[in-house]
Amino acid sequence: MKFTYTEKKDTRSGFGAGLAELADKNPNVVALCADLIGSLKMEKFIEKAPERFFQTGIAEANMIGLAAGLSITGKIPFTGTFANFSTSRVYDQIRQSVAYSNKNVKICASHAGLTLGEDGATHQVLEDIGMMKMLPGMTVINPCDYNQTKAATLAIADFEGPVYLRFGRPVVPVFIPEDMPFEIGKGIMLQEGTDVTIVATGHLVWESLVAADELEKEGISCEVINIHTIKPLDEEIILKSVEKTGKIVTAEEHNYLGGLGESIAGMLARKRPTRQEFVAVNDTFGESATPAELMKKYKIDSTAVKEAVKRILDK
């Protein structure tokens, strides 16, 4: 395999590390949390800049309102809570107080997707990408590992405008080089191929690389693209790839309705109709189990990616 890993880390720790670095680098960065400091790994930021941290308690709507107000003063607010509380619970506040007026608020959401695991369906948000990408002007970012999450956290501090940054709880392989540049809105070609394009985001990027490696042993050449920024979508890298392969598999830890695959399908329908298979949760809620058990059951692991590639090649 072209990409390997020597350790596993949770992506939320990448956010925490990036935020702690911002405490030193950017005095305008402030952090807000809805009573989940440990879960969001915000402790080091608080140690470095306690005067720039605001504990709002279990009052997520108030947290978004406070962040919007702080942005008016020139501060760069980073809000932190679970992904379902960051979106569903406060969608009206985000729409009216942040997106509508294009405020410079960074909505940072941990524990996204099925890999939240044992906490079950009430906490496993699978519709957040769709909700946030529909808001005009909202940038949506879903990094794949610790290093990329840290890089994304640093990048959004310099980016003007509202951002939704999505990451997770489980430990996953760290395979993106620490010094790899992170450019908002630009996908990354991880592996070139000729038979099929695999476009993945978040935790499914590693699963797609595993699948591509196994398929290569069967004589199937896969091109693998990491789309960390779902909105704005890097159309150029996708169109260039499907011009070569003529087939695409999209892979994400999200409902297939409203996610990355749907964004790509809409773009391709307008610009280059292409056969597509979806690896995503099939319009259902999750349940309580380990992350690995859930990814297998709901068909969003490397085996599911392999099966999708073979389906599209058989058509």
N, C-alpha and C positions, 0 to 999 in steps of 0.2 A: 504494500500500500504506500502511496506517495505521502500520505499524512499519517503520523504515528503519535502516540502520547505516552508520557511517562508518569502522569498523575491524573487524578480526578478531583475536581473542585465544583462547588455549586456556583451558578452564575450570579446569585444574589451577593456572594462574597466579592465578585468582580465589581459589582455596583458599589459595595461598601468601600473597597479599595480606591476606586475612582473618586468617590465622594470625599474620602479622607485626603486624597491628593489635592482636590479642589479647595479644601479648607486652607491650604497653604498658597495655592496658585492664584486664586481669584477671591478677593475680599468681598465681592458683591454676591457670591453664592451663599444662600441661606437654605436651611433644611427644615422640613416640617414632617412630623410623624404622627399617625393616629394610633398611638399606644402599642406600637410593634417595633420598637427600637432594635431588639435583638434579632428578630426575624428579618429585618431589612439591613442588618449589619451596619448600623449608623453610629455605633459606639465610638469609633475612632474620630469621626467628624466632631462629635460632641466633646471629646477630650481636647481636640485642637482648637475648636471654636465654639465654646459653650454659649457665648453671647449671640451666636448666629443660628441657634437651634430653637425650634418652637414645638413643644409637645402639646398637641391639641386634644389628646384623649380620644375616646371612641366617638368622634364627631367629624366624620370624613367630609361632609358637606361644608362645615365651617372651615375645615382645613383648606379646601379649594378656594373658598371665598377669601380667606386670609392670604393665601398665595397670590391670588389675583391682585389684591390690594398692595402687597409687597412689591409686585412687579411694576406697579405704577411709580414707585419711589426709586426705581432703577436697580432694585435687587433682582437676583436670578433665583427664584424659588424652586427647590426640588422637593416634591411631596412624596411620601413613602407610606404605602400600605399594601395589602394583598390586591391582586389584580381584579378580583370581583368587586372589592370595595372601592377600588380606584376608578371603576367604570360604571357598572350597573347602579350602584348605590348613589353615585354623585353625577349621573349623566347630565341632568338638567343644569347643575351648577357649572359643569365643564362647558356645556354648550353656550350658556348665556353669559357667564362671567369670564371665560377664558377664550374659547374659539371664536365667538362672535366678534369680539374686539381684538382678536389676534394678540393676546397677552403672552409675554415671554415666561410661561410657566412650564416646568418639566414634570410631568406626571409619571412617576417611577413605580412600577407595579411588579411585585414579587409573587411567587407561588401561583404562576399561571399554568393553565392546561391540566391534563390528566396526571402529569408527573408530580403534582402536589400529593397524590397518593392516598394515604389512609384517611385524610380529612373528609374525603367523599364528595358527592355531587354538589352539595351546597357551596363548596369552596372552589371546585374545579371549573373555573370559568373557561368556556370554549367559544364564546361569542364576542370577546373583547376587541379583537382585531377588527372585526366587521363594524362594531359600534364606533370605534375611534377613527377608522379610515373614512367613514362617511361624513365626518365633521369637516367642513371647509377649512383649509389652512392647517389642519393637524398633520404633523409628521409622525409616522408610526415606525418604530424600530424594534426588532426582535433578534438580538444577537445569539450566537450559537454556543459560546463557551466562556470561561472565566476571562481570558485575555480580551476577547472581543467585547464583552460586557463592560469591562473596565475602560477600554478604548472608546466605546460608545458614550459612556458617562462623561468622560472628558470632552468628547466632541460636542455634545449637545449644550454644554455650558457656553461654548463660543458661537452657537447657532441662535439666530434671532427668530423667535416664534414659538408657539406651543408644540410640545413633543410628548408623545406617549412612548415610554421605554419599558419593554416587557421582558421579564426574566423569571427564573424559577428556583425551586428549593433543592432538587436532588443533585448529588454530585455526578458530574458527567465528564468525559474525557476533555482534557485541555490540549488542543491540537493546533490552534491558530498561533503562529509565531507572535511573541510579545511585541515585536517591532513592526508587525504588519500594519500599514496605514489604514485608518478607518475614515472613509469618506461617505458622509450622509448622501443617500440616493444613488450610490454606485455599488452594484453587485460585484462579487469576486469569483473569478474563474478558478476553481480548485483543481479541476482535472479535465483535460480535453478528451473528447471521444468522437465517434462517428455514427453510431447506431441510434442513440436516443439521448435526449437532453433530460437530466434530472435537475429540477430547481427546488431547493429546499430552504427552510428557514428555522431558526431556533434549534431545539434539540434534535430535529430531524436531519440536520446537516451531517452530523456524525453517522447517523443511521444510514444515510444515503451513500456516504463514502464506503462504509462497510459493505453495503449491497453492491456498489459498483466494483469493489475489489473481488467479491465472490463471483459476480457475473463475468468479469474479465477472464476468470479461470475457465468459464464455459464458452469463451470466444465472443462475448458480447461487450462492445465498446461503449461505455457511458461517459457523457460529458456531465460534470457536476458543477453547479453554480450555487453559490451561497448568496441568497437575497436577504440581507440583514435589514434593509430598509424596504418595508412593504409599501409605504407611501412617503415620498414619491417613488414610484416603481422605475427601476432601471430597464426601460424597454429595449434600449439598444443592445445590451448584452444578451438578452433573451432572443430577440429577433435574429441576431447574427448567428446564434447557436442553432435555432430551429431551421434556418435557411440551409444549414449543413445536414442536420439529422432528420428533419421532417416529422419528428415525434417528440412529445414532451410528457414527462411525469412530474407532477408537483407534490411536494411532501411537507406537511405541517402538523403541529400539535394544536389543532383548532377544528371547529366544525367546518366541513367543506363549504357550507353556506357562509358567505361573507369573508372568507379568508384569503390567503395569498393565491391559492389556485383559482378562485373566482376572479380575482383581479387580473391574473394572467390570461384566463379564458376570455374575458371581456376585451382585453387589449388585442389578443390574437384574432378574435372575431372581427375586429375593426381593421386590423393591419395585415394579418397573414393567417388565415384559417389553418389550423394545425390540429392533428389528432392529439388528444390529451387524456391522461388518466390521473385521477386524484388519489393521493394517500392522505386521508384526513378522517376525522371522526364523522360518522354517517348520521347526522341530524339526531343526536341523542345526548342525554346527560351521562355522566360517568357514574362511578360507584367507588366504594372503599376497597382498596387493595394496594399492593406495592406498585411503584411506578412501572417496573418491568412487566408485571402481570397485566396491568392496564394497557400498556402499549401493545402487548401481544393480543389481548382480547379485542381491543378496538382497532387493530390492524394499522398501527402507526409506528412499526419498528422496521428494522432492516429487511426482515422477511417479507413484510408487506410491500416495501419498495421493490424488492426483487420480483414479486408476483405481478406488480403493476407494470414493470418493464416487460415482462414476458407476455402479459396480456396485450400490450400495445404492439409488440412485435408480431404477435400471432394474427392481428387484425388485417 
